Structure formats: C-alpha cells, structure tokens
Amino acid sequence: MNDPSGISVVLPNFNHGAFVGSALHELLSQSPAPTEIIVIDDASTDDSLAVIGQIASANPSIRLLANSENLGVIRTLKRGLEIASGRYVYLAAADDWVVPGFFSLALHMLSNHPQAGLFCGDAILVDGASGGHCGHRPVVRPFYRAGAADAEDTRRMLWRFDNWILTGSTIFRRDALLSAGGLDETCGSFADGYLVRKIALTSGFCYAPQVVSAWRIFPSGVSRQTALNCEKAMDILRIVAPKISGDPAFPEWYADLFCNRWRFAASRLAMETNPINYAILDSMAANSPLDTCMLKLIRLVFSPLGPLERIATLAWLAIRLHPYPLSRLIATRLSR
C-alpha cells in the first residue's frame, strides 16, 4: 500500500460531510490510484467523520486522522505532509474533486521532465450553491501545448503574468516540496501560493492545457474570506511581500509585481460581491491619490448604471496594476 514511488494525497476536511465522500471516490478512481490518502479531519461538527470512516473501512489506502481542535487548513496540511511517504504529493480539498486521467497525465509529464518540481493543469470553477459552471483557471495559460519550463523560463513568465499554478491542479515532487521549505504558516492562506512559485523558480515546472480538477467556489472559502476581509487582505501585503523580497529564490523585482497583482485580485472579488464591497475596493485599489480620485469619479458617474461601474473600475485597475497582458488573456480564451 505505501509504495514510495507513488502519490500521497493529503486531504484536510472541516465540515464538508456533504462533499468529502465524492472527493474521496474520485481520488480512489484515479489510475494509477494513490498509494495513500491521508485524511485529516479538522475538528468537524457535522457528519464528516462518519462519512470518511465508512469509505476508509473499505479502502485500506485511506488513513484517517482527527485533530483534537481546529487548526486551520495550513497547519492541517502540514501535519499530513509530515507523514506522507510517496515520491509525489497531491494536496487535495474536501469540497473539490479531480477529473479522470489527472494522476496518469501528471506522472507521464513528470517522468518526461525529470527536473521539473511539479506538474500543473487547468481547473473548472463550479458555483458551490448551484453547481453551475462559472469559469476556468488559470485565466492566462503559461503555454498552449503540454510542455515544461525551467527556472529561467519561469522568471521570464512571472515578469509578465501570474497565478497559473493552482494547488488543486498540481502534483508535487515531494523532494522539491521539502527543499522549498514546505508550507509557511506565516503566509496564511497564501502559503500554498508562495510554495508553488518558489518551487517553479528553483526547479521549473511542467504543464498541460487540460482540465484536471474542479474547484467549488463558496463565499465562505478560505481564499475569498482572506481577500474580502480588509485586515486579512492587508496582512498578505504586509507579511508576504517582505518574505518575497528576502527570499533569494524570487527575483528582486517580483515583490512589487506581487503586490499589484494581489491588489487587483482582491479588488476584482470585491467587485463581484452584491453589493460591491467598497471597503475592500478602497483599501486595495486606491493605491495613490490618482486612484482615489478616479475610483470616486467612476462610482459617481457609473453607479446608477449598474454593471458599467464594475466594468469601468476593472478597466481602470487593469491599466494601473497590469495583472496580465491582454494579448495572453485573449489567446488563452481562444485556446479554450
């Protein structure tokens, strides 16, 4: 069961009894199947333990652990990584699922590109309430055919755009993950984002433009709760940016780009709420007196016109913060 050459899955769960069974069945259906699935329940108060326990009783590859108190997703993932034994690691989510063929594609790519520290693919976004399809990630693909990039290639791409490595669509080499220092709790919800960038910047990565996972979007999700909370959103800038500046794995110019891209991402989510979350928008997007004046003008002129306010605001922020080149955005949409 504990094949050291196989894939170890670490799956934290907190009150996702309605979804974790489906997530486990999809993981078990992969070919090759994971050699171990370490499920750690983070002090759930719903029926999660009963759901997981029933599936685990029929599948010896599942190892169920339970936190005595709620530790949060990053500390729970770290607990699982400490005991994972496979050559490769997948950090799963209890409310998402993997697509058939993910693991075989990842192992094929990693075998063909032995220097790459990770494999990543695409994800579909699914509305957590309705189950409807609501988009794809990444917004900008790193390239349009399956292939690999070394550390220098990654630096060049990171200068132009970001966010193409999604944790739920990524298989790590465990040695690359450990060499990069694992998950840094001080980075909060961005701990995995920091990790994947560091691995790609030191070991390179391989990628295939195929959907390999599905990501359920909930307003209560960790990433959205961070981006839509003024204090937590600012903490990412206050804590993560200095870490990037002080880490030799990152280019010296990346911290400033990261801040701009984080501001844009948080502002975009603020614009998607109903009503618009102006507290986040003002704290994240108003980065200069010019931004403050322009955002107030847009709000004054376009607010009565509904969606036009959102379009005008995002257009201004795209001009000011340069989250990604328009040409790459268009090319990615055409490629899909």
ZAMARGU-4260 file (C-alpha; in steps of 0.2 Angstrom, whole numbers, plus 5000, padded with zeros to 4 digits):
<rodrens>
0) 5000/5000/5000 | 5014/5013/5005 | 5023/5012/4988 | 5037/5026/4990 | 5036/5028/4971
5) 5018/5033/4971 | 5007/5048/4975 | 5002/5053/4993 | 4986/5063/4994 | 4984/5074/5009
10) 4966/5079/5011 | 4961/5091/5026 | 4942/5092/5030 | 4932/5103/5040 | 4913/5101/5040
15) 4912/5095/5022 | 4902/5080/5025 | 4891/5084/5010 | 4906/5084/4998 | 4921/5074/5005
20) 4914/5057/5000 | 4913/5062/4982 | 4931/5069/4983 | 4937/5053/4990 | 4928/5042/4977
25) 4936/5052/4963 | 4953/5051/4971 | 4951/5032/4973 | 4946/5031/4954 | 4962/5038/4948
30) 4973/5027/4938 | 4985/5024/4945 | 4977/5025/4962 | 4986/5035/4975 | 4996/5024/4986
35) 4990/5033/5002 | 4976/5045/5006 | 4979/5054/5022 | 4963/5062/5028 | 4964/5074/5042
40) 4948/5080/5050 | 4950/5097/5057 | 4938/5095/5072 | 4922/5094/5061 | 4905/5096/5070
45) 4895/5088/5055 | 4894/5070/5050 | 4911/5071/5041 | 4920/5058/5052 | 4906/5045/5049
50) 4906/5048/5030 | 4925/5047/5029 | 4926/5032/5041 | 4913/5022/5031 | 4924/5024/5015
55) 4940/5021/5024 | 4934/5004/5031 | 4933/4998/5013 | 4949/5006/5007 | 4965/5002/5016
60) 4974/5016/5007 | 4964/5029/5017 | 4972/5034/5033 | 4960/5044/5044 | 4967/5056/5057
65) 4957/5069/5068 | 4963/5085/5075 | 4958/5087/5093 | 4955/5106/5090 | 4953/5116/5074
70) 4970/5120/5067 | 4965/5128/5051 | 4969/5121/5033 | 4988/5126/5033 | 4993/5118/5049
75) 4982/5103/5045 | 4990/5101/5028 | 5007/5102/5037 | 5003/5088/5048 | 4998/5077/5033
80) 5014/5081/5024 | 5025/5076/5039 | 5019/5058/5037 | 5017/5057/5018 | 5028/5044/5011
85) 5026/5045/4992 | 5038/5052/4979 | 5024/5063/4974 | 5011/5073/4984 | 4994/5080/4980
90) 4986/5092/4992 | 4968/5089/4990 | 4952/5099/4996 | 4937/5090/5003 | 4924/5101/4993
95) 4933/5099/4976 | 4936/5084/4965 | 4949/5078/4952 | 4945/5073/4934 | 4948/5056/4927
100) 4966/5054/4920 | 4974/5068/4931 | 4986/5057/4940 | 4991/5047/4925 | 4994/5063/4915
105) 5004/5071/4929 | 5015/5056/4931 | 5018/5055/4912 | 5023/5073/4912 | 5034/5072/4927
110) 5043/5056/4920 | 5046/5065/4904 | 5053/5081/4913 | 5063/5074/4927 | 5070/5091/4933
115) 5053/5099/4935 | 5047/5101/4953 | 5029/5100/4949 | 5015/5097/4936 | 5000/5108/4935
120) 4985/5108/4924 | 4968/5118/4922 | 4953/5118/4933 | 4935/5122/4930 | 4926/5133/4943
125) 4909/5127/4949 | 4897/5138/4959 | 4896/5130/4976 | 4877/5134/4978 | 4870/5130/4961
130) 4883/5118/4954 | 4884/5128/4938 | 4900/5131/4928 | 4907/5148/4931 | 4924/5149/4923
135) 4941/5142/4921 | 4958/5144/4929 | 4971/5149/4926 | 4965/5165/4917 | 4981/5165/4907
140) 4989/5149/4902 | 5008/5148/4903 | 5009/5140/4886 | 4996/5132/4874 | 5003/5114/4872
145) 5009/5102/4885 | 5027/5106/4890 | 5040/5111/4903 | 5048/5127/4909 | 5065/5128/4918
150) 5068/5141/4932 | 5074/5154/4920 | 5058/5152/4909 | 5048/5154/4925 | 5056/5170/4929
155) 5053/5177/4912 | 5034/5172/4913 | 5032/5179/4930 | 5038/5196/4924 | 5023/5196/4913
160) 5009/5187/4922 | 5005/5176/4937 | 4993/5163/4945 | 4995/5149/4933 | 4999/5136/4946
165) 4983/5130/4955 | 4986/5119/4971 | 4971/5109/4967 | 4978/5105/4949 | 4996/5102/4955
170) 5006/5086/4958 | 5022/5090/4968 | 5038/5080/4969 | 5040/5078/4987 | 5058/5081/4987
175) 5056/5098/4978 | 5042/5102/4990 | 5053/5099/5005 | 5068/5108/4998 | 5057/5123/4996
180) 5053/5123/5014 | 5035/5116/5013 | 5021/5127/5019 | 5025/5143/5028 | 5011/5146/5041
185) 5015/5164/5042 | 5010/5167/5024 | 4992/5162/5029 | 4980/5157/5015 | 4994/5162/5003
190) 5006/5148/5010 | 5002/5137/4995 | 5004/5151/4983 | 5021/5155/4990 | 5026/5137/4989
195) 5022/5134/4971 | 5030/5149/4965 | 5046/5145/4974 | 5047/5128/4968 | 5044/5134/4950
200) 5058/5147/4952 | 5070/5134/4958 | 5066/5118/4949 | 5055/5123/4935 | 5038/5115/4931
205) 5028/5106/4918 | 5011/5110/4912 | 4997/5103/4901 | 4982/5114/4895 | 4969/5101/4901
210) 4956/5102/4914 | 4962/5090/4928 | 4951/5096/4943 | 4936/5105/4948 | 4936/5119/4961
215) 4920/5123/4970 | 4918/5142/4974 | 4910/5147/4990 | 4908/5164/4998 | 4915/5156/5014
220) 4930/5149/5006 | 4947/5152/5014 | 4954/5162/4999 | 4939/5173/4997 | 4937/5176/5015
225) 4955/5182/5015 | 4953/5193/5000 | 4937/5201/5006 | 4942/5205/5024 | 4952/5221/5024
230) 4963/5216/5038 | 4967/5199/5031 | 4970/5206/5014 | 4982/5219/5020 | 4991/5206/5030
235) 4995/5197/5014 | 5004/5213/5008 | 5012/5216/5025 | 5018/5199/5028 | 5021/5190/5011
240) 5029/5204/5001 | 5043/5206/5013 | 5046/5187/5013 | 5047/5188/4994 | 5059/5202/4995
245) 5070/5192/5007 | 5070/5176/4998 | 5084/5173/4986 | 5073/5161/4976 | 5062/5176/4970
250) 5068/5189/4958 | 5071/5206/4966 | 5058/5214/4956 | 5044/5202/4960 | 5038/5208/4977
255) 5031/5224/4969 | 5023/5215/4955 | 5015/5203/4968 | 5008/5217/4977 | 5000/5225/4962
260) 4993/5208/4957 | 4986/5204/4974 | 4978/5221/4974 | 4969/5218/4958 | 4964/5200/4963
265) 4956/5207/4979 | 4948/5221/4970 | 4941/5210/4957 | 4932/5199/4970 | 4926/5215/4979
270) 4918/5220/4963 | 4909/5203/4961 | 4900/5204/4978 | 4882/5211/4978 | 4883/5225/4984
275) 4900/5230/4979 | 4912/5228/4994 | 4918/5246/4994 | 4929/5244/5010 | 4940/5231/5001
280) 4940/5241/4985 | 4945/5257/4993 | 4959/5249/5004 | 4966/5238/4990 | 4963/5248/4974
285) 4966/5266/4980 | 4985/5265/4980 | 4988/5283/4975 | 4979/5300/4975 | 4975/5297/4957
290) 4967/5280/4960 | 4957/5288/4974 | 4950/5302/4963 | 4947/5291/4948 | 4938/5277/4958
295) 4927/5291/4966 | 4923/5298/4949 | 4919/5281/4942 | 4907/5277/4957 | 4899/5294/4955
300) 4896/5293/4936 | 4893/5274/4933 | 4885/5268/4950 | 4867/5272/4943 | 4871/5262/4928
305) 4874/5245/4937 | 4886/5233/4928 | 4895/5248/4919 | 4903/5253/4936 | 4911/5236/4938
310) 4917/5236/4920 | 4924/5254/4921 | 4933/5250/4938 | 4941/5234/4932 | 4947/5243/4916
315) 4955/5256/4927 | 4963/5244/4938 | 4969/5233/4924 | 4978/5249/4917 | 4985/5254/4933
320) 4990/5237/4940 | 4994/5227/4925 | 4988/5210/4931 | 4992/5201/4915 | 4994/5206/4896
325) 4978/5207/4887 | 4985/5198/4872 | 4988/5182/4884 | 4971/5184/4891 | 4963/5183/4873
330) 4975/5169/4867 | 4970/5159/4882 | 4952/5161/4879 | 4954/5157/4861 | 4964/5141/4865
335) 4949/5135/4876
</rodrens>
